[in-house]
Every structure is written in structure tokens, then in C-alpha cells.
Amino acid sequence: MGGYLCPMSDFYYRPAEKFPPAIKNLIAINVVVWLAQVLFDSRFNLTDRIGLWPVNSPFFHAWQIVTHMFAHAASGPYMFFHILFNMFTLWMFGRVLENLWGSKRFLIFYLLCGLGAAVTHLAMQYFMGAHDVAVGASGAVFGVLVAFAMTFPNTELYIMFIPVPIKAKWAILGLVAIDLFGGISQVSGDNIAHFAHLGGAITGFILLKIWNKTNRRTLY
């Protein structure tokens, strides 16, 4: 995901960890998988095996709904930035939520957002006739961003290239709007899985609404 967001302050209701367990393990898994792709893709076609293909593609397998969220671009000029921005954003915002919720709840939330992203992406590919493979943690990370914005809506964020801070609720809403426009417009040469981002964002929104009804103090 392009650019990055940086909160001006953190909010914790328990002793804060800079690298809580779930965040640490998720980043480690993503980095190991990406390195394996870079080193062995030419021999074993790892990206094609673990990336998410359309359901009507002969390359599609059920496990890709999970494995795609731990893979990233392994070639091209932006391959390093793809995983860097995703992992940086996951760490920056995910650690706040994990310290607040606990590791188990955060991990469940993250994985469900990734699955929601995959389902949304597959559905839109099917109806739009797309045939590209998708990789990346961006869908799950977008769920994390939405969760942060809903939990700490007035936290001021610095966004790359914008000199003034913006409240989280407006910054994340802006990112969602950009993805909605990108998904609908289908600009030629755009290889971003916009509907996966939107699927993760929607899943995160729904999960927080449900959790908020059952235990408000957990989230606010």
C-alpha cells in the first residue's frame, strides 16, 4: 500500500510492547515467505502457488485464500516497497490494537479481515472477468487501519507529503474512498487489488461494530 500514516501519539490500557507477540510473528512470517519467493520463485513458482487466483482459473486452490495474505510482490521495481509499507503499517497501528485487545483477539481480527479481503476480491474478479493473481497483506492491514480509526478516531496522523496532521477517522476514510474510486474506475496499468482493500476494511468495520455491542469497554 502506498505512502504511510504515522500516529502522533499512542494509546494503551496495559503495559505497551513495541513488538507484541502477534505483530512480531506476523511480520516474521511475511518476511520469511517474501524472502522464499525472491530466492526460489524461478525454481518453484511459489508466487503462483500461494497467490490468490480467480476461482474460475485452473491455478486456483482453496489454500490460496489464506496463503496470499502472507505473500508479496517478489519481482519488479516496487517489490521491496510492497512488503515494507504493509509491514510498517501493520506494526505502527497493529501494535496499538494488540496492546489494547490482547494477542489472541488481534490475531483473530487480522486473519478474518484477510479472509474478508480475499472473498471480496474473488467475488469482484468473478463478476468483472479479471484473471490476475493477487498477493499481499494489504486487505488485512486495511482492516487494522479501520479498527484504529474507529477506536481512536481523533488521533492525529501525519501522512506522507501532507504537511499538516489529519485525524484518523478522516485519513482512513480518505484511503477507503481512494480505493473505491480505483476499484470502480479500473485504470489501465493499475495492478492494485482495490476490492481486497475494501473487503478488509468492511470486514474490520463489521467486526468492531459486533464487538462494540457485546463489550464496549474492550474497544473504547
MIDOPA-164960 format. One line per 5 residues: number of its first residue (from 1); their letters; for each residue y, z, x of N, C-alpha, C. Coordinates in nm, 4 decimals, always signed. Atoms other than C-alpha are relative to their C-alpha. Layout:
// residues N
NUM> A> Y:Z:X:Y:Z:X:Y:Z:X  ... $
//
This chain:
// residues 220
1> MGGYL> -0.1176:+0.0000:+0.0849:+0.0000:+0.0000:+0.0000:+0.1226:+0.0000:+0.0885  -0.1130:+0.0178:-0.0874:+0.3355:-0.0968:+0.1418:+0.0976:+0.1157:-0.0053  -0.1000:-0.1042:-0.0075:+0.6011:+0.1479:+0.2564:-0.0633:+0.1371:-0.0054  +0.0561:-0.1318:+0.0177:+0.5671:+0.5209:+0.2358:+0.1018:+0.0921:-0.0634  -0.0824:-0.0995:+0.0640:+0.7004:+0.8179:+0.0494:-0.0160:+0.1299:+0.0761 $
6> CPMSD> +0.0076:-0.1250:-0.0746:+0.7826:+1.1479:+0.2142:+0.0721:+0.1093:-0.0766  -0.0648:-0.1073:+0.0739:+0.8479:+1.4680:+0.0194:+0.0873:+0.0833:+0.0912  -0.0910:-0.0820:-0.0772:+1.1416:+1.6769:+0.1372:-0.0512:+0.1427:+0.0127  +0.0530:-0.1360:-0.0068:+0.9555:+1.9994:+0.0622:-0.1367:+0.0037:-0.0651  +0.1332:-0.0156:+0.0548:+0.6033:+2.1156:-0.0174:-0.0041:+0.1210:-0.0920 $
11> FYYRP> +0.0148:-0.1089:+0.0945:+0.4869:+2.3448:-0.2963:-0.1428:+0.0502:+0.0069  +0.1335:-0.0550:-0.0108:+0.1926:+2.5783:-0.2543:-0.0082:+0.1317:-0.0756  +0.0254:-0.1268:+0.0665:+0.0437:+2.8600:-0.4559:-0.1106:+0.0768:+0.0706  +0.0998:-0.0648:-0.0833:-0.2097:+2.9562:-0.1879:+0.0329:-0.0361:+0.1443  -0.0293:+0.0341:-0.1406:-0.2051:+2.9570:+0.1934:-0.0233:-0.1486:+0.0256 $
16> AEKFP> +0.0057:+0.1455:-0.0163:-0.1324:+2.5978:+0.2850:-0.0784:-0.0391:+0.1239  +0.0693:+0.0597:-0.1132:-0.3578:+2.3919:+0.5084:+0.0563:-0.1397:+0.0212  -0.0509:+0.1339:-0.0285:-0.2204:+2.0856:+0.6826:-0.1063:-0.1061:-0.0218  +0.1109:+0.0910:+0.0236:-0.5638:+1.9240:+0.6648:-0.1086:+0.0749:-0.0765  +0.1036:-0.0667:+0.0785:-0.7584:+2.0847:+0.3788:-0.1292:-0.0828:+0.0013 $
21> PAIKN> +0.1314:+0.0632:-0.0220:-1.1335:+2.0021:+0.3709:-0.0190:-0.1370:-0.0638  +0.0239:+0.1280:+0.0674:-1.1424:+1.7220:+0.1123:+0.0827:-0.1118:+0.0634  -0.0864:+0.0989:-0.0635:-0.8466:+1.5389:+0.2665:-0.0551:-0.0377:+0.1367  +0.0521:+0.0242:-0.1346:-0.9913:+1.5773:+0.6155:-0.1237:-0.0891:-0.0042  +0.1238:+0.0776:+0.0086:-1.3314:+1.4410:+0.5123:+0.0226:-0.1397:-0.0563 $
26> LIAIN> -0.0292:+0.1321:+0.0559:-1.1921:+1.1566:+0.3022:+0.0622:-0.0912:+0.1056  -0.0629:+0.0803:-0.1047:-0.9718:+1.0374:+0.5869:-0.1022:-0.0371:+0.1077  +0.1012:+0.0265:-0.1027:-1.2596:+1.0693:+0.8352:-0.0960:-0.1096:-0.0447  +0.0933:+0.1006:+0.0518:-1.4943:+0.8650:+0.6142:+0.0660:-0.1375:-0.0020  -0.0708:+0.1277:+0.0052:-1.2339:+0.5941:+0.5592:+0.0182:-0.0599:+0.1386 $
31> VVVWL> -0.0220:+0.0500:-0.1357:-1.1573:+0.5672:+0.9299:-0.1311:-0.0482:+0.0616  +0.1298:+0.0394:-0.0558:-1.5265:+0.5552:+1.0292:-0.0473:-0.1315:-0.0610  +0.0414:+0.1242:+0.0662:-1.6018:+0.2860:+0.7695:+0.0847:-0.1164:+0.0485  -0.0885:+0.1077:-0.0462:-1.2984:+0.0829:+0.8775:-0.0352:-0.0424:+0.1419  +0.0392:+0.0337:-0.1368:-1.3994:+0.1024:+1.2433:-0.1314:-0.0774:+0.0016 $
36> AQVLF> +0.1263:+0.0727:+0.0094:-1.7504:-0.0081:+1.1497:+0.0240:-0.1436:-0.0466  -0.0335:+0.1354:+0.0447:-1.6013:-0.3047:+0.9640:+0.0575:-0.0832:+0.1145  -0.0660:+0.0719:-0.1094:-1.3826:-0.4023:+1.2586:-0.1003:-0.0397:+0.1082  +0.0932:+0.0231:-0.1109:-1.6676:-0.3742:+1.5094:-0.1195:-0.0870:-0.0386  +0.1285:+0.0625:+0.0359:-1.9612:-0.5105:+1.3100:+0.0070:-0.1004:-0.1146 $
41> DSRFN> -0.0109:+0.0906:+0.1146:-1.8221:-0.7293:+1.0306:-0.0582:-0.1378:+0.0301  +0.0461:+0.1348:-0.0339:-1.9003:-1.0521:+1.2140:-0.1519:-0.0094:+0.0043  +0.1463:+0.0006:-0.0098:-2.2660:-0.9499:+1.2551:-0.0682:+0.0346:-0.1322  +0.0692:-0.0520:+0.1180:-2.3468:-0.7683:+0.9318:+0.0738:-0.0244:-0.1317  -0.0770:+0.0277:+0.1225:-2.0813:-0.8861:+0.6820:+0.0229:+0.1269:-0.0819 $
46> LTDRI> -0.0159:-0.1283:+0.0675:-2.0003:-0.5252:+0.5990:+0.0999:-0.0056:-0.1148  -0.1024:+0.0055:+0.1041:-1.6849:-0.6033:+0.4037:-0.0523:-0.0672:-0.1255  +0.0574:+0.0682:+0.1163:-1.8700:-0.8454:+0.1782:-0.1039:+0.0863:-0.0711  +0.1033:-0.0840:+0.0592:-2.1427:-0.5884:+0.1212:+0.0577:+0.1206:-0.0738  -0.0534:-0.1231:+0.0605:-1.9245:-0.2864:+0.0416:+0.1301:-0.0213:-0.0760 $
51> GLWPV> -0.1184:+0.0308:+0.0790:-1.6146:-0.4568:-0.1001:-0.0375:-0.0259:-0.1450  +0.0236:+0.0148:+0.1437:-1.5782:-0.4961:-0.4763:+0.0176:-0.1454:-0.0432  -0.0012:+0.1372:+0.0501:-1.6717:-0.8420:-0.6036:+0.0042:-0.0004:-0.1521  +0.0012:+0.0093:+0.1461:-1.6218:-0.9599:-0.9633:-0.1419:+0.0148:-0.0553  +0.1312:-0.0268:+0.0585:-1.9067:-0.8665:-1.1984:-0.0814:-0.1275:-0.0210 $
56> NSPFF> +0.0722:+0.1253:+0.0198:-1.9930:-1.2332:-1.2535:-0.0234:-0.0753:+0.1308  +0.0241:+0.0603:-0.1305:-2.0161:-1.3013:-0.8795:-0.1418:+0.0325:+0.0468  +0.1340:-0.0290:-0.0540:-2.3581:-1.3321:-0.7120:+0.0031:+0.1063:+0.1102  -0.0135:-0.1009:-0.1058:-2.2223:-1.0947:-0.4459:+0.0225:+0.1408:-0.0541  -0.0286:-0.1318:+0.0580:-2.1560:-0.8103:-0.6898:-0.1243:+0.0885:-0.0012 $
61> HAWQI> +0.1026:-0.1028:+0.0112:-2.3628:-0.4921:-0.6647:+0.0652:+0.1273:-0.0529  -0.0555:-0.1181:+0.0659:-2.3179:-0.1693:-0.8591:+0.0605:+0.0992:+0.0984  -0.0495:-0.0996:-0.0945:-2.2684:+0.0412:-0.5472:+0.1416:-0.0300:+0.0470  -0.1330:+0.0379:-0.0467:-1.9505:-0.1519:-0.4669:+0.1114:+0.0697:-0.0776  -0.0996:-0.0730:+0.0795:-1.7705:+0.0369:-0.7452:+0.0434:+0.1267:+0.0728 $
66> VTHMF> -0.0318:-0.1194:-0.0792:-1.7859:+0.3387:-0.5133:+0.0398:-0.0374:+0.1424  -0.0206:+0.0257:-0.1430:-1.8036:+0.1885:-0.1643:+0.1321:-0.0695:+0.0305  -0.1226:+0.0746:-0.0286:-1.4966:-0.0333:-0.2000:+0.1168:+0.0920:+0.0330  -0.1147:-0.0893:-0.0191:-1.2659:+0.2704:-0.2052:-0.0007:+0.0678:+0.1369  +0.0061:-0.0529:-0.1358:-1.3787:+0.3677:+0.1465:+0.0112:-0.1110:+0.1048 $
71> AHAAS> -0.0139:+0.1153:-0.0900:-1.3319:+0.0192:+0.2962:+0.1437:-0.0485:-0.0025  -0.1340:+0.0558:-0.0078:-1.0135:-0.1531:+0.4088:-0.0052:-0.1362:+0.0689  -0.0067:+0.1304:-0.0650:-0.8992:-0.4874:+0.5434:-0.0388:+0.0136:+0.1466  +0.0513:-0.0091:-0.1375:-1.0848:-0.5464:+0.8700:+0.0428:-0.1178:+0.0858  -0.0512:+0.1144:-0.0758:-0.9055:-0.8629:+0.9781:+0.1371:-0.0371:-0.0547 $
76> GPYMF> -0.1326:+0.0416:+0.0430:-0.5656:-1.0234:+0.9541:+0.1091:+0.0831:+0.0648  -0.1115:-0.0654:-0.0703:-0.2205:-0.9224:+1.0804:+0.0349:+0.1376:-0.0524  -0.0400:-0.1273:+0.0598:-0.1845:-0.6272:+0.8437:-0.1161:+0.0974:-0.0159  +0.1186:-0.0823:+0.0237:-0.5308:-0.4750:+0.8695:+0.0222:+0.1462:+0.0400  -0.0235:-0.1376:-0.0428:-0.4136:-0.1662:+1.0620:+0.0920:+0.0723:-0.0969 $
81> FHILF> -0.0958:-0.0631:+0.0896:-0.1238:-0.1007:+0.8252:-0.0613:+0.0312:-0.1351  +0.0663:-0.0244:+0.1279:-0.3515:-0.1231:+0.5209:-0.0600:+0.1402:-0.0037  +0.0624:-0.1321:-0.0025:-0.5550:+0.1823:+0.6177:+0.1012:+0.1079:+0.0389  -0.0984:-0.0992:-0.0433:-0.2605:+0.3564:+0.7868:+0.0825:+0.0511:-0.1173  -0.0839:-0.0414:+0.1121:-0.0393:+0.3597:+0.4777:-0.0807:+0.0755:-0.1052 $
86> NMFTL> +0.0828:-0.0701:+0.0987:-0.3251:+0.4585:+0.2477:-0.0341:+0.1418:+0.0450  +0.0398:-0.1319:-0.0483:-0.4392:+0.7471:+0.4658:+0.1205:+0.0921:+0.0182  -0.1200:-0.0815:-0.0130:-0.0864:+0.8651:+0.5399:+0.0446:+0.0523:-0.1363  -0.0408:-0.0409:+0.1348:-0.0016:+0.8714:+0.1685:-0.0981:+0.1002:-0.0574  +0.1007:-0.0950:+0.0463:-0.3303:+1.0440:+0.0869:+0.0233:+0.1365:+0.0616 $
91> WMFGR> -0.0237:-0.1280:-0.0664:-0.2570:+1.3118:+0.3452:+0.1290:+0.0663:-0.0478  -0.1308:-0.0549:+0.0323:+0.1105:+1.3555:+0.2573:+0.0035:+0.0640:-0.1385  -0.0067:-0.0501:+0.1363:+0.0612:+1.4042:-0.1156:-0.1292:+0.0688:-0.0445  +0.1270:-0.0585:+0.0401:-0.3079:+1.4823:-0.1498:-0.0181:+0.1425:+0.0477  +0.0162:-0.1362:-0.0522:-0.2914:+1.7928:+0.0697:+0.0726:+0.1020:-0.0865 $
96> VLENL> -0.0734:-0.0898:+0.0889:-0.0324:+1.9444:-0.1632:-0.0842:+0.0323:-0.1230  +0.0818:-0.0197:+0.1198:-0.2586:+1.8921:-0.4640:-0.1279:+0.0762:+0.0312  +0.1228:-0.0719:-0.0343:-0.5724:+2.0098:-0.2849:+0.0274:+0.1480:+0.0253  -0.0357:-0.1397:-0.0213:-0.3994:+2.3298:-0.1720:+0.0301:+0.0711:-0.1314  -0.0307:-0.0572:+0.1308:-0.2926:+2.3835:-0.5323:-0.1228:+0.0130:-0.0880 $
101> WGSKR> +0.1148:+0.0050:+0.0904:-0.6133:+2.2871:-0.7136:-0.1277:+0.0559:+0.0592  +0.1282:-0.0264:-0.0642:-0.8834:+2.3589:-0.4598:-0.0685:-0.1318:+0.0329  +0.0618:+0.1221:-0.0518:-1.1040:+2.1098:-0.2780:-0.0896:-0.0695:-0.1020  +0.0945:+0.0595:+0.0939:-1.3661:+2.0583:-0.5485:+0.0710:-0.0787:-0.1079  -0.0712:+0.0688:+0.1070:-1.1224:+1.9717:-0.8239:+0.0738:-0.1219:+0.0546 $
106> FLIFY> -0.0712:+0.1144:-0.0564:-0.9172:+1.7487:-0.5967:-0.0947:-0.1159:+0.0281  +0.0949:+0.1066:-0.0332:-1.2236:+1.5560:-0.4779:-0.0486:-0.0693:-0.1259  +0.0411:+0.0596:+0.1278:-1.3439:+1.5044:-0.8351:+0.1103:-0.0907:-0.0537  -0.1136:+0.0781:+0.0478:-0.9975:+1.3859:-0.9330:+0.0139:-0.1311:+0.0780  -0.0164:+0.1167:-0.0862:-0.9738:+1.1464:-0.6380:-0.1067:-0.1061:-0.0294 $
111> LLCGL> +0.1094:+0.0949:+0.0235:-1.3149:+0.9888:-0.6982:+0.0096:-0.0631:-0.1384  -0.0146:+0.0545:+0.1353:-1.2541:+0.9498:-1.0722:+0.1131:-0.1025:-0.0057  -0.1089:+0.0978:-0.0054:-0.9239:+0.7743:-1.0004:-0.0466:-0.1291:+0.0668  +0.0548:+0.1181:-0.0650:-1.1059:+0.5412:-0.7622:-0.0912:-0.0794:-0.0912  +0.0883:+0.0676:+0.0951:-1.3666:+0.4637:-1.0273:+0.0808:-0.0666:-0.1109 $
116> GAAVT> -0.0867:+0.0597:+0.1023:-1.0954:+0.4072:-1.2882:+0.0689:-0.1244:+0.0517  -0.0616:+0.1177:-0.0619:-0.9246:+0.1679:-1.0482:-0.0983:-0.1160:+0.0042  +0.1020:+0.1048:-0.0098:-1.2496:-0.0246:-0.9973:-0.0282:-0.0629:-0.1353  +0.0299:+0.0515:+0.1345:-1.3248:-0.0560:-1.3686:+0.1146:-0.0875:-0.0511  -0.1162:+0.0776:+0.0443:-0.9710:-0.1752:-1.4455:+0.0084:-0.1328:+0.0744 $
121> HLAMQ> -0.0053:+0.1218:-0.0808:-0.9779:-0.4252:-1.1603:-0.1081:-0.0988:-0.0418  +0.1094:+0.0878:+0.0405:-1.3168:-0.5639:-1.2633:+0.0266:-0.0630:-0.1361  -0.0291:+0.0517:+0.1344:-1.2079:-0.5992:-1.6255:+0.1048:-0.1101:+0.0062  -0.1049:+0.1004:-0.0087:-0.8923:-0.7891:-1.5335:-0.0485:-0.1239:+0.0745  +0.0577:+0.1159:-0.0688:-1.0812:-1.0092:-1.2875:-0.0838:-0.0843:-0.0959 $
126> YFMGA> +0.0884:+0.0709:+0.0933:-1.3307:-1.0982:-1.5598:+0.0814:-0.0848:-0.0979  -0.0789:+0.0718:+0.1000:-1.0626:-1.1961:-1.8112:+0.0912:-0.1049:+0.0621  -0.0919:+0.0940:-0.0642:-0.8423:-1.3743:-1.5589:-0.0714:-0.1009:+0.0890  +0.0775:+0.0966:-0.0760:-1.1218:-1.5554:-1.3770:+0.0212:+0.0059:+0.1496  -0.0201:-0.0134:-0.1444:-1.0428:-1.4194:-1.0306:-0.1341:+0.0149:+0.0710 $
131> HDVAV> +0.1276:-0.0010:-0.0724:-1.3079:-1.4377:-0.7578:+0.0100:+0.0655:+0.1375  -0.0206:-0.0591:-0.1316:-1.1736:-1.2358:-0.4648:-0.0670:+0.1367:+0.0116  +0.0546:-0.1317:-0.0272:-1.3295:-0.9304:-0.3021:+0.1153:+0.0976:+0.0196  -0.1054:-0.1015:-0.0109:-1.1260:-0.6076:-0.3186:-0.0499:+0.1174:+0.0829  +0.0321:-0.1184:-0.0801:-1.1224:-0.3225:-0.0678:+0.1236:+0.0894:+0.0051 $
136> GASGA> -0.1125:-0.0893:-0.0205:-0.9099:-0.0148:-0.0189:-0.0020:+0.1228:-0.0884  -0.0102:-0.1277:+0.0724:-0.8363:+0.3399:-0.1291:+0.1236:+0.0051:-0.0878  -0.1295:-0.0020:+0.0675:-0.5090:+0.2373:-0.2937:-0.0082:+0.0439:-0.1453  +0.0118:-0.0391:+0.1398:-0.6347:+0.2806:-0.6504:-0.0090:+0.1512:-0.0147  +0.0134:-0.1450:+0.0038:-0.7439:+0.6394:-0.5893:+0.1283:+0.0673:+0.0478 $
141> VFGVL> -0.1241:-0.0568:-0.0521:-0.4278:+0.7069:-0.3868:+0.1110:-0.0074:-0.1040  -0.1001:+0.0088:+0.1063:-0.2136:+0.5850:-0.6756:-0.0204:+0.1108:-0.1034  +0.0253:-0.1133:+0.0878:-0.3844:+0.8440:-0.8931:+0.0573:+0.1281:+0.0567  -0.0557:-0.1171:-0.0681:-0.2830:+1.1058:-0.6361:+0.1523:+0.0005:-0.0127  -0.1453:+0.0087:+0.0124:+0.0775:+0.9827:-0.6436:+0.0462:+0.0372:-0.1399 $
146> VAFAM> -0.0359:-0.0323:+0.1382:+0.0896:+1.0023:-1.0220:-0.0179:+0.1495:-0.0253  +0.0236:-0.1433:+0.0169:-0.0601:+1.3527:-1.0126:+0.1111:+0.0819:+0.0646  -0.1085:-0.0708:-0.0674:+0.2028:+1.4635:-0.7622:+0.1286:-0.0083:-0.0822  -0.1223:+0.0195:+0.0769:+0.4848:+1.3160:-0.9714:-0.0023:+0.0793:-0.1306  +0.0105:-0.0760:+0.1245:+0.3553:+1.4838:-1.2882:+0.0058:+0.1503:+0.0255 $
151> TFPNT> +0.0043:-0.1418:-0.0310:+0.3048:+1.8186:-1.1174:+0.1315:+0.0499:+0.0580  -0.1276:-0.0350:-0.0630:+0.6272:+1.8200:-0.9142:+0.1011:-0.1118:-0.0247  -0.0805:+0.1180:+0.0346:+0.8474:+1.5673:-1.0990:+0.1371:-0.0048:+0.0657  -0.1359:-0.0013:-0.0536:+1.1782:+1.6785:-0.9485:+0.0057:+0.0151:+0.1520  +0.0006:-0.0015:-0.1460:+1.0674:+1.6902:-0.5857:+0.0675:-0.1266:+0.0520 $
156> ELYIM> -0.0715:+0.1154:-0.0535:+1.2972:+1.4639:-0.3865:-0.0794:-0.0643:+0.1133  +0.0773:+0.0767:-0.0978:+1.1281:+1.1921:-0.1813:+0.0918:-0.0956:+0.0742  -0.0658:+0.1059:-0.0758:+1.2541:+0.9708:+0.0944:-0.0915:-0.1221:+0.0009  +0.0749:+0.1248:+0.0024:+1.1403:+0.6099:+0.0558:+0.0528:-0.0901:+0.1103  -0.0391:+0.0877:-0.1107:+1.1396:+0.3693:+0.3472:+0.1034:-0.1035:-0.0439 $
161> FIPVP> -0.1084:+0.0961:+0.0186:+1.4570:+0.1577:+0.3659:+0.0999:+0.0399:-0.1094  -0.0964:-0.0482:+0.0992:+1.6307:+0.3597:+0.0905:+0.0638:+0.1272:+0.0566  -0.0640:-0.1098:-0.0743:+1.8895:+0.5976:+0.2432:+0.0187:+0.1293:-0.0782  -0.0208:-0.1212:+0.0803:+1.9076:+0.8471:-0.0455:-0.1323:+0.0451:-0.0608  +0.1246:-0.0495:+0.0598:+1.6326:+1.0732:-0.1826:-0.0087:-0.0341:-0.1479 $
166> IKAKW> +0.0268:+0.0310:+0.1409:+1.4736:+0.9902:-0.5182:-0.1025:+0.0993:-0.0522  +0.0946:-0.0945:+0.0577:+1.2959:+1.2322:-0.7492:-0.1358:-0.0665:-0.0181  +0.1362:+0.0534:+0.0021:+0.9188:+1.1918:-0.7514:-0.0299:-0.0761:-0.1285  +0.0336:+0.0650:+0.1276:+0.8987:+1.1036:-1.1205:+0.0560:-0.1414:-0.0078  -0.0589:+0.1338:+0.0038:+1.1311:+0.8051:-1.0733:-0.0572:-0.0893:+0.1087 $
171> AILGL> +0.0560:+0.0790:-0.1097:+0.9906:+0.6932:-0.7386:-0.1378:-0.0547:-0.0351  +0.1355:+0.0430:+0.0338:+0.6309:+0.6820:-0.8604:+0.0015:-0.0933:-0.1199  -0.0133:+0.0914:+0.1141:+0.7314:+0.5255:-1.1909:+0.0441:-0.1379:+0.0469  -0.0440:+0.1277:-0.0554:+0.9077:+0.2564:-0.9892:-0.1140:-0.0761:+0.0652  +0.1151:+0.0648:-0.0626:+0.5927:+0.1866:-0.7862:-0.0951:-0.0562:-0.1050 $
176> VAIDL> +0.0876:+0.0466:+0.1075:+0.3873:+0.1590:-1.1050:+0.0596:-0.1248:-0.0658  -0.0660:+0.1162:+0.0607:+0.6435:-0.0815:-1.2534:-0.0123:-0.1233:+0.0889  +0.0143:+0.1121:-0.0943:+0.6300:-0.2979:-0.9392:-0.1408:-0.0577:-0.0072  +0.1375:+0.0488:+0.0102:+0.2506:-0.3167:-0.9641:-0.0248:-0.0701:-0.1327  +0.0161:+0.0655:+0.1295:+0.2685:-0.4018:-1.3332:+0.0596:-0.1399:+0.0047 $
181> FGGIS> -0.0620:+0.1313:-0.0139:+0.5075:-0.6861:-1.2568:-0.0844:-0.0920:+0.0881  +0.0817:+0.0798:-0.0902:+0.2931:-0.8030:-0.9655:-0.1291:-0.0465:-0.0634  +0.1240:+0.0371:+0.0659:-0.0233:-0.7989:-1.1744:+0.0188:-0.1061:-0.1058  -0.0256:+0.0956:+0.1079:+0.1314:-0.9925:-1.4624:+0.0470:-0.1339:+0.0547  -0.0606:+0.1236:-0.0500:+0.3242:-1.2462:-1.2549:-0.0965:-0.0863:+0.0801 $
186> QVSGD> +0.0999:+0.0756:-0.0767:+0.0275:-1.3447:-1.0328:+0.0651:-0.0978:+0.0978  -0.0693:+0.0822:-0.0981:+0.2449:-1.4724:-0.7491:-0.1006:-0.0587:+0.0996  +0.0898:+0.0666:-0.0939:+0.0702:-1.7240:-0.5247:+0.0073:+0.0653:+0.1378  +0.0053:-0.0616:-0.1312:-0.0442:-1.5705:-0.1959:+0.0006:+0.1513:-0.0015  +0.0007:-0.1460:+0.0122:-0.0248:-1.2142:-0.3264:-0.1453:+0.0467:-0.0066 $
191> NIAHF> +0.1391:-0.0439:-0.0034:-0.3551:-1.0517:-0.2270:-0.0144:+0.1493:-0.0280  +0.0041:-0.1418:+0.0362:-0.2745:-0.7018:-0.3571:-0.0693:+0.0154:-0.1343  +0.0724:-0.0262:+0.1245:-0.5081:-0.5639:-0.6245:+0.0855:+0.0887:-0.0908  -0.0961:-0.0764:+0.0790:-0.2264:-0.4592:-0.8573:-0.0651:+0.0767:-0.1148  +0.0611:-0.0669:+0.1144:-0.4504:-0.3772:-1.1513:-0.0905:+0.1152:+0.0430 $
196> AHLGG> +0.0727:-0.1161:-0.0528:-0.6624:-0.1496:-0.9332:+0.0956:+0.1169:+0.0176  -0.1020:-0.1037:-0.0118:-0.3454:+0.0440:-0.8519:+0.0322:+0.0584:-0.1364  -0.0347:-0.0447:+0.1343:-0.2586:+0.0585:-1.2202:-0.1144:+0.0792:-0.0635  +0.1151:-0.0716:+0.0533:-0.6116:+0.1666:-1.3115:-0.0097:+0.1405:+0.0561  -0.0001:-0.1325:-0.0602:-0.5964:+0.4537:-1.0641:+0.1113:+0.0861:-0.0544 $
201> AITGF> -0.1146:-0.0735:+0.0535:-0.2528:+0.5537:-1.1900:-0.0260:+0.0478:-0.1425  +0.0286:-0.0359:+0.1396:-0.3623:+0.5504:-1.5552:-0.1063:+0.1084:-0.0063  +0.1057:-0.1015:-0.0028:-0.6781:+0.7471:-1.4770:+0.0559:+0.1357:+0.0410  -0.0616:-0.1243:-0.0437:-0.4759:+1.0083:-1.2892:+0.0852:+0.0622:-0.1092  -0.0847:-0.0481:+0.1092:-0.2301:+1.0356:-1.5783:-0.0839:+0.0636:-0.1108 $
206> ILLKI> +0.0856:-0.0513:+0.1074:-0.5076:+1.0829:-1.8358:-0.0675:+0.1307:+0.0412  +0.0664:-0.1216:-0.0475:-0.6922:+1.3402:-1.6243:+0.0948:+0.1187:-0.0008  -0.0939:-0.1114:-0.0017:-0.3811:+1.5503:-1.5762:+0.0397:+0.0439:-0.1401  -0.0307:-0.0359:+0.1380:-0.2996:+1.5356:-1.9459:-0.1116:+0.0870:-0.0592  +0.1140:-0.0770:+0.0509:-0.6501:+1.6609:-2.0276:-0.0050:+0.1378:+0.0649 $
211> WNKTN> +0.0057:-0.1280:-0.0711:-0.6476:+1.9313:-1.7590:+0.1178:+0.0893:-0.0383  -0.1181:-0.0774:+0.0356:-0.2992:+2.0382:-1.8584:-0.0187:+0.0697:-0.1349  +0.0256:-0.0611:+0.1304:-0.4131:+2.1035:-2.2141:-0.0972:+0.1163:+0.0099  +0.1023:-0.1033:-0.0103:-0.7097:+2.3120:-2.1030:+0.0419:+0.1170:+0.0883  -0.0412:-0.1077:-0.0902:-0.5368:+2.5113:-1.8278:+0.1333:-0.0361:+0.0619 $
216> RRTLY> -0.1327:+0.0387:-0.0449:-0.1633:+2.4658:-1.7912:+0.0360:+0.0617:+0.1344  -0.0398:-0.0687:-0.1231:-0.1284:+2.7189:-1.5094:-0.0616:-0.0644:+0.1250  +0.0620:+0.0662:-0.1136:-0.3588:+2.5109:-1.2896:+0.0897:-0.1086:+0.0566  -0.0768:+0.1160:-0.0417:-0.1084:+2.2292:-1.2754:+0.1479:+0.0269:+0.0203  -0.1448:-0.0199:-0.0088:+0.2377:+2.3808:-1.3074:+0.0320:+0.1420:+0.0451 $
//
